[in-house]
């Protein structure tokens, strides 16, 4: 894909870049994937709790109400 982008500066304001919509959408999709991967990596180091223990904790919490 040929990319064409333009840097524009208006009246001394900080410059901004104009890109094609498809490029913008591809960047958003890529960033979403990176965020998903970061979330997965973060959760992979969390301690896993066995389901019976989770059920027991939930029942205990609900019985206190």
Buried (B, 14 or more C-beta within 10 A) or exposed (E): EEEEEEEEEEEEEEEEEEEEEEEEEEEEEEEEEEEEEEEEEEEEEEEEEEEEEEEEEEEEEEEEE
